[in-house]
Amino acid sequence: MDDRLELSALALGRQIRERKISAVEAVQAALSRIRETEETVHAFVTVDEEGALRRAKQVQQKIDAGELSGPLAGVPAAVKDNLCTKGLLTTCASRILENFVPPYSAQAVENLEEAGVVVLGKTNMDEFAMGSTTETSYFGVTRNPWNPEHVPGGSSGGSCAAVAANECFFALGSDTGGSIRQPSSFCGVVGLKPTYGTVSRYGLVAYGSSLDQIGPIAKNVSDCAAVLEIIASHDPKDSTSLKRTDLDFTSALLDDVKGMRIGIPRDYLGEGLDGEVRQAVLAAAEVLKERGAEVEEFDLSLVEYAIPAYYTIASAEASSNLSRFDGVKYGYRAKDFDGLHQMYKKSRSEGFGPEVKRRIMLGAFVLSSGYYDAYYLKALRTKALIKQAFDRAFEKYDVILGPAAPTTAPRLGESLADPLKMYLGDIYTISANLAGIPGISVPCGMDSRGLPIGVQLLGNCFEEKKIIRAAYAYECARACRAAQQGKAVEA
């Protein structure tokens, strides 16, 4: 493998600016790596070789002319396949959109392209982002680069696997209930979900509109902060987009957590949490404590209600959002049918996979007459109570620390056999989406099988800088320890 593929996105961007490598050479190296590993990993649905090379030449010309000088100009990246890309297939990993080529790009993708980033292609995912393993994709499963017998997590599993396998330097994912943070934990990369509304959802194919948020996946915290600076912006095309002034996220890259108050919910350390994951997460908390942070356990409450509230709300919104895919205007249409209603039924029956159908049916049920008050309204009230619980916690703590997932990556096929078990795997990530708060997953160790473990840091709304600071300080401490151990081995 080309050594340059192991560079961080910021380091590569620096080398491109210093003329040590060209944008075209960087893209060629990434494409070569994709050809080498895709047969095993299958992180991509679509690789746009011709378009990426053409774009790299254009970007290099602008860099040479002094028109592009940003930190990530010329850097090859990947985009999750539920983000629209003009002229490039966007499938949501579903048969129903297998031939859909959008006439416009998502605002987040446009922001990347304005900064000179080169999009290599679209990454695999759980169909319509519904799943936690990237096994529900119509185009086949993605495998974990650390061990191909295991899942990469989901639904942004393709993006996380692509970064972990050095097929790209960073990627965009979407997070509805942990879909960036959980696969980042499973793949040993860094994934950040911003405060709801920080990144425009325009051009993101909706799953749960009140929960979805686009975020970066990268090799380290610095890269995530730099990418978030680029993609975060107010967008009048998105009614949920926020006007924020504090978007200089890289200013939070400080190796200093002295006096920072960190809370660990006792609810996150109880039954269902793997022993090795628990040990690694508490060890990460101890590192931050040694660096000067104040760390203590507390009761968050309402954690047990997060999963039923989330799946009720998300499924209700999904059943509404996915009603547009009917075989009329675009996407898959069944061949043999008799009349309009049969065309709807056959197109949707053949176009959607089992997990998507399950959630559409659940959503239609909780929104139906007679059940709306009993389920959907009750879930919305629970969501409000969960937000209040976090508000109380953040009155006392700057950051909340816990696991990103209860276990390391399960084997392929294990989760699909028991959907309920798959849903329970989201227990530590879902609450952040219900409350609209930011979260980041950072690698914190390996289990006895050699699979990565991630620690999750949550912050209050609009306080990404605090979690970035804590994550960066932990990352620096971990790198320092690894260097010291390396010297001791050499000695």
WOVEN-V923186 format. One record per backbone hydrogen bond with DSSP energy under -1.0 kcal/mol. CO is the residue of the C=O (numbers start at 1). NH is the residue of the N-H. If there is no record, write none. Layout:
# WOVEN-V923186
co: [CO | CO]
nh: [NH | NH]
This chain:
# WOVEN-V923186
co: [2 | 3 | 4 | 8 | 9 | 10 | 11 | 12 | 13 | 14 | 15 | 15 | 16 | 22 | 23 | 24 | 25 | 26 | 27 | 28 | 29 | 30 | 31 | 32 | 33 | 34 | 37 | 37 | 38 | 41 | 43 | 46 | 47 | 48 | 49 | 50 | 51 | 52 | 53 | 54 | 55 | 56 | 57 | 58 | 59 | 60 | 61 | 62 | 62 | 63 | 70 | 72 | 75 | 76 | 77 | 78 | 79 | 80 | 81 | 82 | 84 | 85 | 91 | 92 | 93 | 95 | 96 | 97 | 100 | 102 | 106 | 107 | 108 | 109 | 110 | 111 | 112 | 113 | 116 | 118 | 120 | 121 | 122 | 122 | 123 | 124 | 126 | 127 | 129 | 134 | 137 | 147 | 149 | 150 | 156 | 157 | 158 | 159 | 160 | 161 | 162 | 163 | 170 | 171 | 172 | 173 | 178 | 179 | 180 | 181 | 182 | 183 | 184 | 190 | 191 | 193 | 195 | 197 | 198 | 201 | 202 | 203 | 208 | 208 | 213 | 215 | 216 | 217 | 218 | 220 | 221 | 222 | 223 | 224 | 225 | 226 | 227 | 228 | 235 | 238 | 245 | 247 | 248 | 249 | 250 | 252 | 254 | 257 | 260 | 261 | 261 | 262 | 263 | 264 | 265 | 266 | 270 | 274 | 275 | 276 | 277 | 278 | 279 | 280 | 281 | 282 | 283 | 284 | 285 | 286 | 287 | 288 | 289 | 292 | 294 | 296 | 298 | 302 | 303 | 305 | 306 | 307 | 308 | 309 | 310 | 311 | 312 | 313 | 314 | 315 | 316 | 317 | 318 | 320 | 322 | 324 | 339 | 340 | 341 | 342 | 343 | 344 | 345 | 346 | 347 | 348 | 351 | 353 | 354 | 355 | 356 | 357 | 358 | 359 | 360 | 361 | 362 | 363 | 365 | 368 | 368 | 371 | 372 | 375 | 376 | 377 | 378 | 379 | 380 | 381 | 382 | 383 | 384 | 385 | 386 | 387 | 388 | 389 | 390 | 393 | 393 | 399 | 400 | 402 | 406 | 410 | 411 | 413 | 415 | 418 | 419 | 420 | 423 | 424 | 426 | 426 | 430 | 431 | 432 | 436 | 438 | 439 | 440 | 441 | 442 | 445 | 447 | 451 | 453 | 454 | 455 | 456 | 457 | 458 | 460 | 463 | 464 | 465 | 466 | 467 | 468 | 469 | 470 | 471 | 472 | 473 | 474 | 475 | 476 | 477 | 478 | 479 | 480 | 481 | 482 | 483 | 484 | 485 | 486 | 487]
nh: [5 | 6 | 7 | 12 | 13 | 14 | 15 | 16 | 17 | 18 | 20 | 21 | 19 | 26 | 27 | 28 | 29 | 30 | 31 | 32 | 33 | 34 | 35 | 36 | 37 | 38 | 40 | 41 | 42 | 143 | 124 | 122 | 49 | 52 | 53 | 54 | 55 | 56 | 57 | 58 | 59 | 60 | 61 | 62 | 63 | 64 | 65 | 67 | 68 | 66 | 73 | 75 | 118 | 169 | 120 | 172 | 123 | 83 | 92 | 205 | 106 | 88 | 94 | 128 | 138 | 98 | 332 | 100 | 90 | 87 | 110 | 111 | 112 | 113 | 114 | 115 | 117 | 116 | 74 | 77 | 48 | 79 | 45 | 46 | 81 | 158 | 129 | 130 | 131 | 142 | 140 | 150 | 412 | 144 | 160 | 161 | 162 | 163 | 164 | 165 | 167 | 166 | 78 | 217 | 80 | 215 | 182 | 156 | 184 | 185 | 186 | 187 | 189 | 218 | 441 | 439 | 198 | 242 | 233 | 204 | 107 | 84 | 211 | 212 | 175 | 173 | 192 | 171 | 190 | 224 | 225 | 226 | 227 | 228 | 229 | 230 | 231 | 232 | 238 | 241 | 247 | 249 | 251 | 252 | 253 | 254 | 256 | 260 | 294 | 398 | 399 | 296 | 401 | 298 | 268 | 269 | 273 | 278 | 279 | 280 | 281 | 282 | 283 | 284 | 285 | 286 | 287 | 288 | 289 | 290 | 291 | 293 | 292 | 259 | 262 | 264 | 266 | 305 | 306 | 309 | 310 | 311 | 312 | 313 | 314 | 315 | 316 | 317 | 318 | 319 | 320 | 321 | 322 | 323 | 325 | 326 | 343 | 344 | 345 | 346 | 347 | 348 | 349 | 350 | 351 | 352 | 96 | 357 | 358 | 359 | 360 | 361 | 362 | 363 | 364 | 365 | 366 | 367 | 368 | 371 | 372 | 375 | 377 | 379 | 380 | 381 | 382 | 383 | 384 | 385 | 386 | 387 | 388 | 389 | 390 | 391 | 392 | 393 | 394 | 396 | 397 | 263 | 458 | 456 | 274 | 151 | 414 | 417 | 418 | 422 | 423 | 424 | 426 | 427 | 429 | 430 | 434 | 435 | 437 | 196 | 459 | 193 | 457 | 191 | 455 | 453 | 450 | 447 | 444 | 404 | 442 | 402 | 440 | 400 | 463 | 467 | 468 | 469 | 470 | 471 | 472 | 473 | 474 | 475 | 476 | 477 | 478 | 479 | 480 | 481 | 482 | 483 | 484 | 485 | 486 | 487 | 488 | 489 | 490 | 491]
